[in-house]
Amino acid sequence: MYDNICKFIAEEFSTDLASWLLGEPIQLTQLSPKELSIEPIRTDALILQQSNNLVLHVEFQTKTEATIPFRMTDYCLRVHRRYPDKEMHQVVIYLKQTASELVYQNTFTLTRTRHEFEVIRLWEQPTEQFLNTPGLLPFAVLSRTDEKVEVLREVARRVEAISDRRVQSNVGASAFILAGLVLEKEIIGTILRRDIMEESVTYQELRREAREQGIQEGRVEGLQQGLQQVALNLLRSGMSLEQVANFTGLSLEQVTQLQLISTQAEPPVSDDN
């Protein structure tokens, strides 16, 4: 969800993003990862935008991954192969504070190959730089501040001041969602106007995806429970563990665990006549 909302911000407010990351309001257009594919490429956290002379590659991360340095190098080479005359600017932006040393990795080294990219840890960034630009307002509460509630109140005031209703609703929805990384939902709901947020097309799309995912997960959970019940019935009928596993598709370990749980749940046999 956080990846999707950051991708939306980058695509909807690309000039604001460029002003922050590149130091100037360059007009950027979206570059499809399909243009770089040699083999499947991760698109969930990948943002590629280009101008006449530059390609901006941004990845927003809520969790650390040891593979990021290699991935940044891989994407850089793919872009260079496709656009050899364009400069490449790569940034990994970590959204949520962590003690992991991985958030400080900004190089990939392999024998004589070395590649560098920029890393931004939002919790180290000054709050002010996010408050004066509409497209960056959602990041303010994740910045370097001990007064996150007060910062969110200031974000809410500035969202209210946006005259374009569509921009207002999209910024408000993005701020609402990202604030969930550092504040309780109940607190956020008392500060940001829910009616503005719910007008956002992006928010509605995220809610739809969440509902569909919940339905799908419910179906999977129901199927799993059904298979477990069938396995229990087969075990009680005297079928071996291996046969039950083959019949249901459950692993031998799962069937063994079910047998153990079933045995523990059965009432003890009384010796009374």
C-alpha positions as CSV (number, residue, x, y, z in Angstrom):
1,M,0.0,0.0,0.0
2,Y,2.8,2.5,0.9
3,D,4.7,1.7,-2.3
4,N,1.6,2.4,-4.3
5,I,0.8,5.7,-2.6
6,C,4.4,6.9,-3.1
7,K,4.3,5.9,-6.7
8,F,1.1,7.9,-7.1
9,I,2.8,11.0,-5.4
10,A,5.8,10.7,-7.7
11,E,3.7,10.4,-10.8
12,E,1.1,13.1,-9.9
13,F,3.6,15.6,-8.5
14,S,6.7,14.7,-10.6
15,T,7.9,18.4,-10.7
16,D,7.7,18.6,-6.9
17,L,9.7,15.4,-6.6
18,A,12.3,16.7,-9.1
19,S,12.7,19.9,-7.1
20,W,13.4,17.9,-4.0
21,L,15.6,15.2,-5.4
22,L,17.3,17.0,-8.3
23,G,17.3,20.6,-7.0
24,E,15.3,22.0,-9.9
25,P,11.7,21.7,-11.2
26,I,12.5,19.5,-14.2
27,Q,9.5,18.3,-16.2
28,L,9.5,14.5,-16.1
29,T,7.5,11.9,-17.9
30,Q,6.9,8.3,-16.9
31,L,9.2,5.6,-18.3
32,S,7.7,2.2,-18.4
33,P,9.8,-0.6,-16.9
34,K,8.8,-2.8,-19.9
35,E,11.1,-0.7,-22.0
36,L,14.0,-2.1,-20.0
37,S,13.0,-5.7,-19.5
38,I,15.4,-8.4,-20.2
39,E,13.8,-10.6,-17.6
40,P,11.0,-9.8,-15.1
41,I,11.6,-6.5,-13.3
42,R,10.1,-5.5,-10.0
43,T,7.6,-2.8,-10.5
44,D,5.9,-2.5,-7.1
45,A,8.4,0.0,-5.7
46,L,10.0,1.2,-8.9
47,I,9.6,4.7,-10.2
48,L,11.2,5.6,-13.5
49,Q,10.8,9.1,-14.9
50,Q,12.7,10.8,-17.7
51,S,13.5,14.2,-19.2
52,N,15.4,14.9,-22.4
53,N,18.8,14.4,-20.7
54,L,18.1,12.5,-17.5
55,V,16.4,9.4,-16.1
56,L,15.3,9.6,-12.4
57,H,15.0,6.2,-10.7
58,V,13.4,6.3,-7.2
59,E,12.5,3.4,-4.9
60,F,10.5,4.0,-1.7
61,Q,11.1,1.4,1.0
62,T,9.3,0.7,4.3
63,K,11.6,-2.3,4.9
64,T,15.2,-3.0,4.3
65,E,16.4,-5.5,1.7
66,A,19.9,-6.8,1.3
67,T,19.4,-7.0,-2.5
68,I,18.8,-3.3,-3.1
69,P,22.4,-2.4,-4.0
70,F,22.4,-5.1,-6.7
71,R,19.0,-4.0,-7.9
72,M,20.0,-0.4,-8.3
73,T,23.1,-1.5,-10.3
74,D,21.0,-3.8,-12.5
75,Y,18.5,-1.1,-13.3
76,C,21.2,1.5,-14.0
77,L,22.8,-0.8,-16.6
78,R,19.4,-1.5,-18.2
79,V,18.7,2.2,-18.5
80,H,22.1,2.8,-19.9
81,R,21.7,0.1,-22.5
82,R,18.4,1.7,-23.6
83,Y,19.4,5.4,-23.2
84,P,23.2,5.5,-23.3
85,D,23.3,9.3,-23.7
86,K,21.1,10.1,-20.6
87,E,22.4,10.8,-17.1
88,M,21.0,8.4,-14.5
89,H,20.0,9.7,-11.0
90,Q,19.1,6.9,-8.5
91,V,17.6,7.4,-5.1
92,V,16.4,4.9,-2.4
93,I,14.1,6.6,0.1
94,Y,13.5,4.8,3.4
95,L,10.1,5.9,4.9
96,K,10.2,4.3,8.4
97,Q,13.0,4.6,10.9
98,T,15.0,1.4,11.6
99,A,18.2,0.4,13.3
100,S,19.2,-1.8,10.4
101,E,22.6,-0.9,8.9
102,L,21.2,-1.7,5.5
103,V,19.7,1.8,5.2
104,Y,23.2,3.2,5.0
105,Q,24.2,1.0,2.0
106,N,24.7,3.1,-1.1
107,T,27.2,1.1,-3.1
108,F,27.4,-2.2,-4.9
109,T,30.8,-3.7,-5.3
110,L,31.8,-6.8,-7.3
111,T,35.5,-7.4,-8.0
112,R,36.4,-4.3,-10.1
113,T,32.8,-3.2,-10.5
114,R,31.5,-0.4,-8.2
115,H,28.2,1.4,-8.4
116,E,26.9,4.2,-6.2
117,F,23.4,5.6,-5.6
118,E,21.8,8.1,-3.3
119,V,20.0,7.1,-0.1
120,I,17.6,9.3,1.8
121,R,16.4,8.4,5.3
122,L,13.2,10.5,5.8
123,W,13.5,10.6,9.6
124,E,16.8,12.5,9.1
125,Q,15.3,15.1,6.7
126,P,14.3,18.6,7.9
127,T,10.5,19.0,8.1
128,E,10.4,22.4,6.6
129,Q,11.4,21.2,3.1
130,F,8.2,19.2,2.9
131,L,5.8,21.8,4.1
132,N,6.1,24.4,1.4
133,T,5.3,22.1,-1.6
134,P,1.9,20.4,-2.0
135,G,3.2,17.2,-3.5
136,L,5.7,16.7,-0.6
137,L,3.3,17.4,2.2
138,P,2.5,13.7,2.8
139,F,6.2,13.1,3.7
140,A,6.4,15.8,6.4
141,V,5.2,13.6,9.3
142,L,7.9,11.1,8.5
143,S,10.7,13.7,8.7
144,R,13.0,14.7,11.6
145,T,10.6,15.8,14.3
146,D,9.6,14.7,17.8
147,E,6.3,16.5,17.3
148,K,4.7,14.3,14.7
149,V,1.1,15.2,15.8
150,E,1.8,18.9,15.6
151,V,3.4,18.4,12.1
152,L,0.4,16.5,10.9
153,R,-1.8,19.3,12.2
154,E,0.2,21.8,10.1
155,V,0.0,19.4,7.1
156,A,-3.8,19.4,7.6
157,R,-3.9,23.2,7.6
158,R,-1.9,23.4,4.4
159,V,-4.0,20.8,2.7
160,E,-7.1,22.8,3.6
161,A,-5.5,25.8,1.9
162,I,-5.1,24.0,-1.4
163,S,-7.7,25.6,-3.8
164,D,-7.8,22.8,-6.3
165,R,-10.2,20.3,-4.9
166,R,-8.7,17.3,-6.8
167,V,-5.2,18.1,-5.6
168,Q,-6.5,18.7,-2.1
169,S,-8.1,15.3,-1.9
170,N,-5.2,13.5,-3.4
171,V,-2.6,15.2,-1.1
172,G,-4.9,14.6,1.9
173,A,-5.4,10.9,1.2
174,S,-1.7,10.4,0.7
175,A,-0.9,12.2,4.0
176,F,-3.5,10.1,5.8
177,I,-2.0,6.8,4.5
178,L,1.7,7.7,5.1
179,A,1.0,9.0,8.5
180,G,-0.1,5.5,9.5
181,L,3.6,4.5,9.5
182,V,4.2,6.6,12.6
183,L,0.9,7.5,14.2
184,E,-2.2,5.7,15.3
185,K,-5.2,5.7,12.9
186,E,-7.5,7.2,15.6
187,I,-5.1,10.2,16.0
188,I,-4.8,10.7,12.2
189,G,-8.6,10.6,11.8
190,T,-9.1,13.5,14.3
191,I,-6.7,15.7,12.4
192,L,-7.2,15.1,8.7
193,R,-10.7,15.5,7.2
194,R,-11.9,12.1,6.1
195,D,-14.4,13.6,3.6
196,I,-11.5,15.2,1.6
197,M,-9.5,12.0,1.7
198,E,-12.4,9.8,0.5
199,E,-12.8,12.0,-2.6
200,S,-9.4,10.9,-3.8
201,V,-9.4,8.5,-6.7
202,T,-6.2,6.9,-5.4
203,Y,-7.8,6.3,-1.9
204,Q,-10.8,4.7,-3.5
205,E,-8.6,2.5,-5.6
206,L,-6.6,1.4,-2.6
207,R,-9.7,0.6,-0.7
208,R,-11.0,-1.5,-3.6
209,E,-7.6,-3.4,-3.7
210,A,-7.8,-4.0,0.0
211,R,-11.3,-5.3,-0.2
212,E,-10.4,-7.7,-3.0
213,Q,-7.3,-8.8,-1.2
214,G,-9.3,-9.4,1.9
215,I,-11.9,-11.5,0.0
216,Q,-9.1,-13.5,-1.7
217,E,-7.3,-14.1,1.6
218,G,-10.6,-15.2,3.1
219,R,-11.1,-17.7,0.3
220,V,-7.6,-19.0,0.8
221,E,-8.1,-19.3,4.5
222,G,-11.4,-21.1,4.1
223,L,-9.8,-23.5,1.6
224,Q,-7.0,-24.2,4.0
225,Q,-9.4,-24.8,6.9
226,G,-11.4,-27.2,4.7
227,L,-8.3,-29.2,3.8
228,Q,-7.3,-29.4,7.5
229,Q,-10.7,-30.8,8.4
230,V,-10.5,-33.4,5.6
231,A,-7.1,-34.4,6.9
232,L,-8.3,-34.8,10.4
233,N,-11.2,-37.0,9.2
234,L,-8.8,-39.2,7.2
235,L,-6.4,-39.5,10.2
236,R,-9.3,-40.6,12.4
237,S,-10.3,-43.2,9.8
238,G,-6.8,-44.8,10.2
239,M,-5.1,-43.5,7.0
240,S,-1.3,-43.0,7.4
241,L,0.3,-39.6,7.6
242,E,1.9,-40.0,4.2
243,Q,-1.4,-41.0,2.6
244,V,-3.2,-38.0,4.1
245,A,-0.5,-35.7,2.9
246,N,-0.7,-37.0,-0.6
247,F,-4.5,-36.9,-0.7
248,T,-4.9,-33.4,0.7
249,G,-1.8,-31.7,-0.7
250,L,-0.7,-30.6,2.8
251,S,2.9,-31.1,3.9
252,L,3.8,-34.1,6.0
253,E,4.8,-31.6,8.7
254,Q,1.3,-30.0,8.6
255,V,-0.4,-33.4,8.8
256,T,1.8,-34.5,11.7
257,Q,0.9,-31.2,13.6
258,L,-2.8,-31.8,13.0
259,Q,-2.5,-35.3,14.3
260,L,-0.8,-34.0,17.5
261,I,-3.4,-31.3,18.0
262,S,-6.2,-33.8,17.5
263,T,-4.7,-36.2,20.0
264,Q,-4.3,-33.5,22.6
265,A,-7.9,-32.4,22.1
266,E,-9.4,-35.8,22.6
267,P,-10.8,-36.4,26.1
268,P,-9.0,-39.0,28.2
269,V,-10.6,-42.5,28.3
270,S,-12.2,-43.2,31.7
271,D,-11.2,-46.4,33.7
272,D,-14.6,-46.4,35.5
273,N,-16.9,-49.3,34.7
